[in-house]
């Protein structure tokens, strides 16, 4: 099977999509990745790369097609918006051009924010008559409303229109959380949705023997464990 993975973030940026691609490749899939120039989390393009220009590189047998984008910067909504938009338009242009001769069985979108990165995947899928699978990690526009505090209704309605278009035109939607189903069906009642939770991190390194916790201390008081992101969007 030959896959095209569309993800704005990819190695050397540290995201779960790196593990997913490695696992699929280990099972025999031939994979191309359409991504941007690495600039997360610093907001600056990583050393050895430049923001502009197209680049193709190899990562352990996986072909990476890097399109130009505007660096996200720090604490700037304008720069972050330009970062999102530049990846979308660059992927549509360079994806249609540079991947012209490549044939795929499936296009896989790793749907972190921004979910709008699915737009170039849908365009390429339409050109090549290939099904598109969207793996939803963040709900839009809920994520951008919570993280950015954006309440401007015309903007939110525009986002909802684009999100509805993405859900309705994806051939399969994978969800990492069961409550996502109801939110997605609000935009696309007929969407084909499959629950696929994120797997736990794996490591080849044994647990450091010096790491020791006295479980008896947990008996006193009230202990809370939070598994997930911690930031302004999570309160």
C-alpha positions in Angstrom: 0.0 0.0 0.0 1.2 3.5 -0.8 0.1 6.4 1.4 0.4 10.1 1.3 0.4 11.6 4.8 -0.6 15.2 5.0 0.4 16.9 8.3 1.6 20.4 8.8 3.8 19.1 11.7 6.3 16.3 11.2 9.8 15.3 12.2 12.0 16.8 13.6 9.0 18.4 15.3 7.9 16.0 18.1 4.4 14.8 17.4 2.6 11.4 17.5 2.4 11.4 13.7 6.1 10.5 13.6 5.4 7.3 15.4 2.3 6.5 13.3 4.3 6.9 10.1 7.2 4.8 11.4 4.7 2.0 12.5 3.0 2.0 9.1 6.3 1.9 7.3 7.4 -1.0 9.4 4.3 -2.9 8.3 5.3 -2.5 4.6 3.5 0.7 3.6 5.3 3.0 1.2 4.8 6.5 2.6 5.3 10.1 1.3 4.7 13.0 3.8 3.5 16.4 2.7 4.5 18.8 5.4 5.9 22.2 6.2 9.2 23.6 7.3 9.8 22.7 11.0 9.1 25.7 13.2 7.3 24.3 16.3 7.5 25.1 19.2 10.2 27.8 18.9 8.2 29.8 16.2 11.4 30.0 14.2 12.4 27.7 11.3 14.7 25.0 12.6 18.4 25.2 11.8 19.3 23.7 8.5 16.0 24.8 6.9 14.6 28.1 5.5 11.0 29.2 5.4 10.8 29.7 1.7 11.5 27.2 -1.1 10.5 23.6 -1.7 12.5 20.8 -0.3 12.5 17.0 -0.6 14.3 14.8 1.9 14.5 11.2 3.1 13.9 10.0 6.7 14.6 6.3 7.1 13.1 5.5 3.7 10.2 7.8 4.1 10.0 10.6 1.5 9.3 14.0 3.0 8.0 16.8 0.7 8.4 20.2 2.6 6.5 23.2 1.3 7.3 26.8 2.2 5.3 28.4 5.0 5.3 31.5 7.2 6.9 30.9 10.6 4.4 30.9 13.4 6.4 33.2 15.7 5.5 33.7 19.4 2.2 35.0 20.9 0.9 36.5 17.6 -2.5 35.6 16.3 -1.7 37.3 12.9 1.5 35.3 12.5 -0.2 32.1 13.5 -3.0 32.7 11.0 -0.4 33.3 8.3 1.4 30.2 9.3 -1.8 28.1 8.9 -2.8 29.8 5.6 0.6 29.6 4.0 0.8 25.8 4.6 -2.7 25.3 3.1 -1.9 27.3 -0.1 1.6 25.9 -0.4 0.4 22.4 0.0 -2.3 22.8 -2.6 0.1 24.3 -5.1 3.2 22.2 -4.5 1.2 19.1 -3.7 -0.6 19.2 -7.1 2.7 20.0 -8.9 5.4 18.0 -7.2 3.3 14.9 -6.6 1.8 14.8 -10.1 3.4 11.4 -11.0 2.9 9.7 -7.7 0.1 7.3 -7.3 -1.5 6.5 -3.9 -4.0 4.1 -2.4 -5.0 6.4 0.5 -4.4 10.0 1.6 -4.1 10.2 5.4 -4.6 13.5 7.2 -3.3 13.8 10.8 -6.0 16.3 12.0 -4.3 18.4 14.7 -5.0 22.1 14.6 -5.4 23.5 12.1 -7.9 21.0 10.8 -8.0 23.2 7.6 -4.8 21.3 6.6 -7.3 18.7 5.3 -8.2 21.1 2.4 -5.1 20.4 0.4 -5.5 16.7 1.1 -9.1 16.8 -0.3 -7.9 18.7 -3.3 -5.1 16.2 -4.1 -7.5 13.3 -3.4 -9.9 14.8 -5.9 -7.2 15.2 -8.5 -5.9 11.6 -8.0 -9.3 10.0 -7.3 -8.0 8.7 -4.0 -10.0 8.3 -0.7 -9.1 10.6 2.1 -8.9 9.5 5.7 -9.0 12.2 8.4 -7.8 11.4 11.9 -9.4 14.1 14.1 -7.2 15.1 17.1 -8.6 18.6 17.7 -12.2 19.8 17.2 -12.7 22.9 15.2 -13.9 25.6 15.6 -14.1 24.6 19.3 -10.3 24.5 19.6 -9.7 27.9 18.2 -12.5 29.5 20.2 -11.1 28.0 23.4 -7.4 28.6 22.7 -7.7 32.0 21.0 -10.7 33.4 22.8 -12.2 34.3 19.4 -15.9 35.1 19.5 -16.3 37.1 16.2 -19.4 35.3 14.8 -18.8 36.0 11.0 -15.3 34.4 11.5 -16.6 31.4 13.4 -19.4 30.9 10.9 -16.8 30.9 8.1 -14.8 28.3 9.9 -17.9 26.2 10.5 -18.6 26.2 6.8 -15.0 25.0 6.0 -15.1 22.4 8.7 -18.4 21.1 7.5 -17.0 20.9 4.0 -14.0 18.8 5.3 -16.2 16.4 7.2 -18.6 15.9 4.4 -15.9 15.2 1.8 -13.7 12.9 3.9 -14.2 9.3 3.0 -13.5 8.1 6.5 -13.1 10.0 9.8 -11.2 8.5 12.7 -11.8 10.0 16.1 -9.5 9.9 19.1 -12.3 10.6 21.6 -15.8 9.2 21.6 -17.6 12.6 22.3 -16.1 13.8 19.0 -18.7 11.8 17.2 -21.7 14.0 18.1 -19.7 17.2 17.4 -18.7 15.9 13.9 -22.2 14.7 13.1 -23.5 18.2 13.8 -21.7 19.1 10.6 -22.1 15.9 8.6 -24.9 13.5 9.6 -23.8 10.8 7.1 -20.1 10.9 8.0 -18.4 7.5 8.3 -16.8 7.6 11.8 -14.6 5.1 13.5 -13.3 5.4 17.1 -9.5 4.9 17.2 -8.0 6.1 20.5 -4.4 7.3 20.6 -2.0 4.6 21.7 0.4 5.0 24.6 3.9 6.1 24.1 6.4 3.2 23.8 10.1 3.1 24.7 12.9 0.7 24.3 14.6 2.1 27.4 14.1 0.3 30.7 12.7 2.3 33.6 15.5 4.1 35.5 16.1 2.0 38.6 16.7 5.2 40.6 13.1 6.3 39.9 11.2 5.1 42.9 7.8 6.2 44.4 6.7 5.4 47.9 3.1 4.3 47.1 2.3 4.4 50.8 2.4 8.2 50.7 -0.5 8.2 48.4 -2.8 6.9 51.1 -3.0 10.2 52.9 -4.8 13.2 51.3 -6.6 13.4 48.0 -4.5 12.5 45.0 -5.4 13.7 41.5 -3.7 12.6 38.2 -4.3 14.6 35.1 -3.4 13.0 31.8 -3.5 15.5 28.9 -2.4 19.0 27.9 -1.9 21.8 30.4 -2.3 25.3 29.1 -4.6 28.3 28.8 -7.0 26.4 26.5 -7.5 23.8 29.3 -8.2 26.4 32.0 
